[in-house]
Amino acid sequence: MYISNPYEESHLYRQGSYSRSAAVNYAVTYALKPNPAYRYFPIVKDSSGDCANFISQCLHAGGAPMTYNPKYSWFYNNNKWSLSWTVAHSLYWYLKINQANKYPAVKGLEVSNASMLELGDLILFEDNKGLIFHSAIVTGFSGSVPLVSHHSYEALNIPYTRSWGASRYHFLKISI
């Protein structure tokens, strides 16, 4: 399990209120056994899954507030949820739009290289048609290679390049 350290905590404070350690601890706890407090979205004919739902849970555990803005919502409430909470493509654009507009919500700054990522950042997977179809959270490193955890299929601390095959990866630095 990931344990925070004083350097990281002061580093988190400078980045806003996103607790990377809380997001990673949540991911490590629920990567292989989903949290029963949330609906689990199974894979159905390669067109759905639980990855974005799981990543949204991690972000929320890290301090990301739910947003109920009709135009850019991100929430889970009992049996209701936004598309951006549960669909990887929608989550990607929600984070990018929040970053571009400096909205007071969780944001994702896209960077060009995986070496720029830290614990609690995200990697999203794009297919050859330009669709973001999968999302994962960085929960460790093997040398300089980010290790990710995700659902659909359930995985804990695997190299992101050994997860789902992708035509392109999107690396997002998370902040609030």
C-alpha positions in Angstrom: 0.0 0.0 0.0 1.2 3.5 -0.7 2.2 5.6 2.3 2.5 9.4 2.0 5.5 11.3 3.1 6.1 14.9 4.3 7.7 16.0 1.0 4.7 14.8 -1.0 2.2 16.4 1.4 3.9 19.9 1.0 4.0 19.3 -2.8 0.3 18.5 -2.8 -0.5 21.7 -0.9 1.2 23.8 -3.7 -0.9 22.0 -6.3 -4.2 22.8 -4.7 -6.4 20.4 -2.8 -5.8 17.2 -4.8 -4.5 14.6 -2.4 -2.5 12.3 -4.6 -1.9 9.9 -1.7 -5.6 9.6 -0.9 -6.4 8.9 -4.6 -3.7 6.3 -4.9 -4.6 4.7 -1.6 -8.2 4.4 -2.8 -7.0 2.9 -6.1 -4.8 0.4 -4.4 -7.6 -0.6 -2.0 -10.3 -1.1 -4.7 -8.4 -2.0 -7.9 -8.9 -5.7 -7.6 -12.1 -5.7 -5.5 -14.5 -2.9 -6.5 -16.1 -0.8 -3.8 -19.6 -2.1 -3.2 -20.8 1.4 -2.4 -20.8 2.1 -6.2 -22.4 0.4 -9.1 -20.1 -1.8 -11.1 -20.3 -1.4 -14.9 -19.3 -4.7 -16.5 -17.7 -5.1 -20.0 -20.5 -5.7 -22.5 -19.4 -6.6 -26.1 -16.2 -4.4 -25.8 -18.4 -1.3 -25.6 -18.6 -0.5 -21.9 -16.9 -1.2 -18.6 -16.0 0.2 -15.2 -12.8 2.0 -15.9 -14.0 5.7 -15.8 -16.3 5.0 -12.9 -13.3 3.6 -11.0 -11.0 6.5 -12.0 -13.8 9.0 -11.0 -14.0 7.3 -7.6 -10.2 7.7 -7.2 -10.3 11.4 -8.1 -13.2 12.0 -5.7 -11.3 10.2 -2.9 -8.4 12.5 -3.7 -10.6 15.5 -3.0 -12.2 16.3 -6.3 -15.6 17.8 -5.7 -18.6 16.6 -7.6 -20.0 19.2 -10.0 -23.7 19.4 -10.9 -23.4 22.2 -13.5 -25.8 21.2 -16.3 -23.2 21.9 -19.0 -20.2 20.2 -17.4 -21.4 17.9 -14.7 -19.3 15.2 -13.0 -21.2 13.3 -10.2 -22.3 10.0 -8.8 -25.3 10.0 -6.5 -26.9 6.7 -5.6 -28.4 5.4 -8.9 -27.7 8.6 -10.9 -24.4 9.6 -12.5 -23.1 11.8 -15.2 -21.6 10.5 -18.4 -18.3 12.2 -17.5 -18.2 10.1 -14.3 -18.7 6.8 -16.2 -17.4 7.1 -19.8 -13.7 7.4 -20.4 -14.1 9.7 -23.5 -16.4 12.1 -21.6 -14.1 12.1 -18.5 -11.2 13.0 -20.7 -13.0 16.0 -22.2 -14.5 17.1 -18.8 -11.0 17.2 -17.3 -9.5 19.0 -20.4 -12.3 21.6 -20.6 -12.0 22.3 -16.9 -8.3 22.9 -17.4 -8.7 25.2 -20.4 -11.4 27.3 -18.7 -9.8 27.2 -15.2 -13.1 26.0 -13.7 -13.2 25.4 -9.9 -13.3 21.6 -10.4 -10.9 18.7 -11.0 -8.7 19.4 -14.0 -6.5 17.5 -16.4 -3.5 19.2 -18.0 -2.3 17.1 -20.9 1.5 16.6 -21.1 3.5 15.1 -23.8 5.4 12.4 -22.0 4.7 9.7 -19.4 7.9 10.7 -17.6 6.1 13.9 -16.5 3.5 12.0 -14.6 3.3 11.6 -10.8 1.3 9.3 -8.6 -2.4 10.1 -8.9 -2.2 11.3 -12.5 -4.1 9.6 -15.3 -3.4 7.8 -18.5 -6.2 7.6 -21.1 -6.1 5.2 -24.0 -7.2 6.2 -27.6 -8.1 3.7 -30.4 -7.3 4.1 -34.1 -10.7 5.9 -34.6 -9.8 8.7 -32.2 -12.0 7.5 -29.3 -10.8 7.5 -25.8 -11.9 4.0 -24.7 -10.0 3.4 -21.4 -8.7 5.2 -18.4 -6.2 4.3 -15.6 -4.5 6.0 -12.6 -0.8 6.0 -11.9 -0.3 4.1 -8.7 3.5 3.3 -8.9 6.6 3.3 -11.0 9.0 0.7 -12.2 12.1 2.8 -12.8 10.6 5.7 -14.9 7.7 3.7 -16.3 4.3 4.5 -14.7 2.5 1.6 -13.3 -1.3 1.9 -13.4 -4.3 0.5 -11.7 -7.8 0.2 -13.4 -11.0 -1.7 -13.8 -12.3 -3.4 -16.9 -10.2 -5.7 -16.4 -9.2 -5.3 -12.8 -5.5 -4.5 -12.5 -3.1 -3.3 -9.8 0.3 -1.7 -10.5 0.9 -2.9 -14.1 3.0 -1.1 -16.7 0.6 1.1 -18.7 1.9 -0.3 -22.0 0.9 -3.8 -20.9 -2.7 -2.8 -20.2 -5.1 -2.3 -23.1 -3.5 -1.8 -26.5 -3.8 1.8 -27.8 -3.0 3.8 -30.9 -2.3 6.8 -28.7 -1.9 7.5 -24.9 -3.0 10.8 -23.3 -1.1 11.7 -20.1 -3.0 14.0 -17.7 -1.6 15.9 -14.8 -4.4 16.2 -12.2 -5.2 19.3 -10.1 -8.1 20.9 -8.4 
